[in-house]
Amino acid sequence: MATILAYTSPALGHMLPISSLLLELRRRGHRVRLRTLSSCVELGQSLGFDTDAINPRIEEIALDDWTTTDPRRALKLGVTAFARRAEHEVADLADAIAAFRPDALLIDVNCWGALSAAEAGDIPWACFAPYTPPLESPGVPPFGLGLQPLRGVVGRVRDAVARLVVTKSVERVMLPPVNAVRADVGLESVGSVDEYLRRAPLMLVATGKPFQYPQTDWGETVHMIGPCALDPGPQTVPDWLATIDRPIVLVTTSSERQEDTALVRTAITALADEPVHVVATLPAGHAGNITASSNATVRGRAPHGVILDRAVCAVTHGGMGATQKALLHGVPVCVVPFGRDQFEVARRVEVARCGTRLPAKKLSPPRLAAKVRDAMTMAEGAGRVAAGFEATGGVAHGAELYERRCLA
């Protein structure tokens, strides 16, 4: 039996999928030590992990990319927050290693300081990415804006320009603090985001084809292992859900603060006269500020799995977790991206024909109603993606890869 130390960024949307993989490793007899955001310590303990909180100074550095609607500006704000957190993660990971004496490490892709410290150390390690990583791949547009793949000369020129405008501007913000941390732990500098992320000897990515573009090829050290969906809590049908007798449209917003509450209000209005029942969840709060209609139920958090079992569509903010969880159930999606990686998620939904995409700037009740109706005709595409997710081998395959690379 090996002891595995998993280290996550302060985000529920990262803690849950990595915990799905950790549960499989625990099932195989390994002891799991988890250091994560303070609000999830109790949850981690309930899952059977020895869990404690990351340094509070890390959690105090808020992700404030929601304060702008400019995608490029938002990317820079996010990068700045991750860089500031990195300064504290090196010592925090060292503290956890000293306390737990692990045989191997599993590090969240957004923990730049912890990734650098792991690389500089002598303990076998791997990186876990709960979203599409910004790695380069031939024929795939640069990460960030959700650009549609284009073939031929036009596509190559467009992607080259976008790489100069978007990727390089983000790297100008990201690389200096990352390289400063790397220098502090005795590592050489890196010249790009792609080079930095490829320092991991193994990266496990919580996704799969055909949700990812067919031409996506990240190399031999990067492996897709499916969505790693985890729905904590009782999976019994709650009384309020049992009383709903119409097909359900699940509407979800981000578990991290974001200006996406309008999605729920718009969905309730848009679908008020449709023969469906809207179930809306707002895990980051603000549920009390929403007025439900006769065919709508609004909750803070609720078990998505039992809702999706009866859903005909899921309207999401484009979060990787919520969107892929719906598709894993074969439920088509309508994605309204507000920021972060959500533009990339929305575009992949559109290209895979497993749902529809509606930019947040164009959000209105008539447009959303039309997009939901279109999405509900795409159950075949959603089923195709669900089959692709299953074909990745899931957390069992991820655990096998981790054992082979880190515990052999």
C-alpha positions in Angstrom: 0.0 0.0 0.0 1.3 3.4 -1.0 0.6 6.8 0.5 -0.5 9.4 -2.1 -0.6 13.1 -1.4 -3.1 15.0 -3.5 -2.8 18.8 -3.6 -5.6 21.0 -5.1 -6.3 24.6 -5.8 -9.1 26.3 -3.7 -11.9 25.4 -6.1 -14.8 22.9 -5.6 -14.8 22.3 -9.4 -11.2 20.9 -9.0 -11.6 19.1 -5.7 -14.6 17.0 -6.8 -13.1 15.5 -10.0 -9.7 14.8 -8.5 -11.5 13.1 -5.6 -13.2 10.8 -8.1 -9.8 9.5 -9.2 -8.6 9.4 -5.6 -11.5 7.2 -4.6 -10.5 4.7 -7.2 -6.9 4.7 -5.9 -8.2 4.3 -2.4 -10.3 1.4 -3.5 -7.1 -0.2 -4.8 -5.7 -0.2 -1.3 -3.7 3.1 -1.3 -3.8 5.6 1.5 -4.9 9.0 0.3 -3.8 12.3 1.9 -5.6 15.3 0.5 -4.8 19.0 1.0 -7.5 21.2 -0.4 -9.7 24.2 0.3 -10.9 24.6 3.9 -14.7 24.3 3.0 -14.1 20.8 1.5 -12.1 19.3 4.4 -15.1 17.6 5.9 -16.2 16.3 2.5 -12.7 14.9 1.9 -12.8 13.1 5.3 -16.3 11.7 4.5 -14.8 10.2 1.3 -12.2 8.4 3.4 -9.2 10.6 2.8 -6.9 12.0 5.5 -7.8 15.6 4.7 -6.6 19.0 5.8 -6.7 22.6 4.5 -4.2 24.4 2.3 -2.5 27.5 3.7 -5.2 30.1 4.3 -3.1 32.7 2.6 -3.7 30.8 -0.7 -7.5 30.9 -0.2 -7.4 34.6 0.6 -6.2 35.3 -3.0 -9.6 35.4 -4.7 -10.1 34.6 -8.4 -11.5 38.0 -9.5 -11.7 37.3 -13.3 -15.5 37.7 -13.0 -15.1 41.4 -12.6 -14.7 41.9 -16.4 -16.5 40.7 -19.5 -13.4 41.0 -21.7 -12.1 37.4 -22.2 -8.5 38.5 -22.7 -8.6 40.7 -19.6 -10.3 37.9 -17.6 -7.6 35.5 -18.6 -4.9 37.9 -17.3 -6.7 38.3 -14.0 -7.0 34.6 -13.6 -3.3 34.1 -14.4 -2.4 36.8 -11.9 -4.3 35.1 -9.1 -2.7 31.7 -9.8 0.8 33.3 -9.9 0.2 35.0 -6.5 -1.0 31.7 -5.0 2.1 29.9 -6.3 4.3 31.9 -4.0 2.7 30.2 -1.0 2.2 26.8 -2.5 5.9 25.8 -2.5 6.1 26.0 1.3 2.6 24.6 1.8 3.4 21.5 -0.3 6.7 21.0 1.6 4.8 21.2 4.9 2.4 18.5 3.7 5.2 16.3 2.5 7.0 16.6 5.8 3.7 15.7 7.6 2.5 12.9 5.5 5.7 11.4 4.0 4.0 10.3 0.7 5.2 7.8 -1.8 3.8 9.8 -4.7 2.1 13.2 -5.5 -0.9 14.2 -7.5 -1.0 18.0 -8.2 -3.8 20.1 -9.5 -2.9 21.8 -12.8 -3.7 25.3 -11.4 -1.3 24.9 -8.5 1.8 26.4 -10.3 3.9 26.6 -7.2 3.1 23.1 -6.1 3.8 21.8 -9.7 7.2 23.5 -9.7 8.1 22.1 -6.2 7.0 18.6 -7.3 9.2 18.9 -10.3 12.2 20.0 -8.3 11.7 17.2 -5.7 12.5 13.5 -5.8 9.0 12.1 -5.1 7.2 10.6 -8.2 4.4 12.9 -9.3 1.7 13.5 -11.8 -0.6 16.5 -12.8 -4.4 16.3 -12.8 -6.4 18.7 -15.1 -10.1 18.9 -14.6 -10.5 21.0 -17.7 -9.0 21.1 -21.3 -5.4 22.1 -20.7 -3.9 25.0 -22.8 -1.6 22.6 -24.6 -0.7 23.0 -28.2 -1.9 20.5 -30.7 -1.8 20.7 -34.6 -5.0 22.0 -36.0 -6.4 23.1 -32.6 -6.8 26.8 -32.1 -5.0 28.5 -29.2 -6.7 28.2 -25.9 -8.9 31.0 -24.5 -11.4 32.5 -26.9 -13.2 29.4 -28.0 -12.3 29.8 -31.7 -13.7 27.3 -34.1 -11.2 25.0 -35.7 -10.4 26.0 -39.3 -8.5 23.9 -41.8 -6.0 25.0 -44.4 -4.0 28.2 -44.8 -6.7 30.4 -43.5 -6.9 28.4 -40.3 -3.1 28.3 -39.8 -2.9 32.1 -40.3 -5.8 32.8 -38.0 -4.4 30.6 -35.3 -0.9 32.1 -35.6 -2.4 35.6 -35.2 -4.5 34.5 -32.2 -1.5 32.9 -30.6 0.4 36.2 -30.8 -2.5 38.3 -29.6 -3.9 36.1 -26.8 -1.4 33.4 -25.8 1.6 35.7 -25.8 -0.2 38.4 -23.9 -1.1 35.9 -21.2 2.4 34.5 -21.1 3.8 38.0 -20.5 1.8 38.0 -17.3 2.3 34.4 -16.3 5.8 33.4 -17.1 7.8 35.9 -15.0 6.3 34.9 -11.7 6.3 31.2 -12.7 9.9 31.4 -13.6 10.7 33.2 -10.4 9.1 30.4 -8.4 11.0 27.9 -10.5 14.3 29.7 -9.9 13.6 29.6 -6.1 13.3 25.8 -6.2 16.4 25.4 -8.5 14.7 24.8 -11.9 15.4 26.3 -15.3 13.1 28.9 -16.8 10.4 27.9 -19.3 9.6 29.9 -22.4 5.9 29.1 -22.9 2.7 27.8 -21.2 3.0 24.7 -23.3 6.6 24.0 -22.3 5.7 24.6 -18.6 2.7 22.2 -18.5 4.7 19.5 -20.4 7.2 19.3 -17.5 4.8 16.9 -15.8 5.9 13.3 -16.4 2.2 12.4 -16.5 -0.9 14.5 -17.0 -4.3 13.0 -16.5 -7.1 15.1 -18.1 -10.7 14.7 -17.1 -12.3 14.6 -20.6 -12.4 12.4 -23.7 -13.2 12.3 -27.4 -15.4 13.0 -29.3 -15.9 15.9 -27.0 -12.4 17.0 -27.7 -11.6 17.8 -31.3 -10.8 14.7 -33.4 -7.3 16.2 -34.3 -6.4 16.7 -30.6 -3.0 15.0 -29.9 -1.2 16.1 -26.8 1.6 13.6 -26.9 2.5 10.4 -25.0 2.5 11.9 -21.4 -1.0 13.4 -21.6 -4.0 11.0 -21.2 -7.7 11.6 -21.3 -9.5 9.6 -18.7 -13.1 10.8 -19.0 -15.0 13.4 -16.9 -14.2 12.0 -13.4 -17.7 13.0 -12.3 -18.4 12.9 -8.6 -21.8 13.8 -7.1 -21.3 13.7 -3.3 -24.1 13.2 -0.9 -27.2 10.9 -1.0 -28.2 9.7 -4.5 -31.8 9.1 -3.5 -34.5 11.1 -5.2 -35.5 14.0 -2.9 -39.2 14.6 -2.2 -39.3 17.9 -4.1 -37.9 16.2 -7.2 -40.3 13.2 -7.0 -43.3 15.5 -7.3 -42.2 16.9 -10.6 -44.1 15.2 -13.4 -42.7 16.9 -16.5 -39.4 16.4 -18.4 -36.7 18.4 -16.6 -34.3 21.0 -17.9 -31.4 21.4 -15.5 -29.9 24.9 -15.3 -26.6 25.3 -13.6 -24.2 28.1 -12.7 -20.6 28.2 -11.5 -19.5 26.9 -8.2 -17.0 29.8 -8.2 -18.1 33.4 -8.0 -19.2 34.6 -11.4 -21.7 37.0 -12.9 -23.9 34.2 -14.2 -27.1 34.5 -12.1 -28.8 36.0 -15.2 -28.7 32.6 -16.8 -31.2 31.2 -14.2 -33.5 34.2 -14.4 -33.4 34.1 -18.2 -34.0 30.4 -18.3 -37.1 30.6 -16.0 -38.6 33.3 -18.2 -37.6 31.6 -21.5 -39.1 28.2 -20.6 -42.2 29.4 -18.6 -44.6 28.3 -21.4 -42.7 25.2 -22.4 -43.8 21.7 -21.4 -40.8 21.2 -19.1 -39.9 21.8 -15.5 -36.8 23.9 -14.8 -34.6 22.8 -12.0 -31.9 25.5 -11.3 -28.9 25.1 -9.0 -26.7 28.0 -7.9 -23.9 26.4 -5.9 -22.0 29.7 -5.4 -25.1 31.2 -3.7 -27.7 33.8 -4.6 -30.5 31.2 -4.9 -32.6 33.3 -2.5 -32.5 36.2 -5.0 -34.3 34.2 -7.7 -38.1 34.1 -8.1 -39.3 30.7 -9.3 -42.3 30.2 -11.6 -44.9 27.5 -11.5 -42.7 25.2 -13.6 -39.4 26.0 -12.0 -37.6 24.9 -8.8 -34.5 26.8 -7.6 -32.0 25.3 -5.2 -28.6 26.2 -3.9 -27.0 22.8 -4.4 -28.6 19.5 -5.4 -27.4 16.1 -6.6 -27.2 16.5 -10.3 -27.1 12.8 -11.0 -30.6 12.1 -10.0 -31.8 15.2 -11.8 -30.1 14.3 -15.0 -31.7 10.8 -14.9 -34.9 12.7 -15.8 -33.5 15.6 -17.8 -34.1 16.3 -21.5 -31.5 19.1 -21.6 -29.0 20.8 -19.4 -28.4 24.6 -19.6 -24.9 25.3 -18.3 -22.5 28.2 -17.8 -19.9 26.1 -19.7 -18.1 24.7 -16.6 -16.3 21.6 -17.6 -17.7 19.6 -14.7 -21.4 20.4 -15.1 -21.3 20.2 -18.9 -19.5 16.9 -19.1 -21.6 15.4 -16.3 -24.8 16.1 -18.3 -23.2 14.6 -21.5 -22.0 11.5 -19.5 -25.7 10.9 -18.8 -26.5 11.3 -22.5 -28.3 14.6 -21.9 -27.7 17.3 -24.6 -26.6 20.7 -23.4 -27.1 24.4 -24.2 -24.0 26.2 -23.1 -23.9 30.0 -22.3 -20.3 30.8 -21.5 -19.4 33.7 -19.2 -15.6 33.4 -18.9 -12.6 31.2 -18.0 -12.4 28.0 -20.0 -16.2 28.2 -20.7 -15.7 29.6 -24.2 -13.6 26.5 -25.1 -16.3 24.2 -23.6 -19.1 25.9 -25.5 -17.2 25.6 -28.8 -16.5 21.9 -28.3 -20.2 21.3 -27.6 -21.1 22.9 -30.8 -18.4 21.1 -32.9 -19.3 17.7 -31.4 -23.0 18.4 -32.1 -24.0 17.3 -28.6 -25.7 20.7 -27.9 -25.9 24.3 -28.7 -23.9 27.5 -27.9 -25.2 30.9 -27.0 -22.7 33.7 -26.1 -23.6 35.4 -22.8 -23.7 38.8 -24.5 -26.6 37.5 -26.7 -28.5 36.0 -23.8 -32.2 36.7 -24.0 -35.4 34.6 -23.3 -36.3 34.1 -27.0 -32.8 33.2 -28.0 -32.3 30.9 -25.0 -35.7 29.2 -25.6 -34.7 28.6 -29.3 -31.3 27.2 -28.4 -32.8 24.8 -25.8 -35.3 23.5 -28.3 -32.5 22.9 -30.8 -30.3 21.2 -28.1 -33.1 18.8 -27.3 -32.9 17.4 -30.8 -29.3 16.5 -30.3 -29.7 13.5 -28.0 -27.9 11.3 -30.5 -24.8 13.5 -30.4 -24.9 13.5 -26.6 -25.1 9.8 -26.6 -22.1 9.6 -28.9 -20.1 11.7 -26.5 -21.2 9.6 -23.5 -20.0 6.5 -25.3 -16.7 8.2 -26.0 -16.3 9.1 -22.3 -17.0 5.5 -21.3 -14.4 4.3 -23.9 -11.6 6.3 -22.1 -11.7 3.7 -19.3 -12.5 6.4 -16.7 -10.9 6.6 -13.3 -9.9 2.9 -13.5 -7.7 3.7 -16.5 -6.4 6.8 -14.7 -5.5 4.9 -11.6 -3.7 2.3 -13.7 -1.7 5.0 -15.4 -0.8 6.6 -12.1 0.2 3.3 -10.5 2.4 2.5 -13.5 4.1 5.8 -13.8 4.3 6.9 -10.1 4.1 3.8 -7.9 5.9 1.1 -9.9 
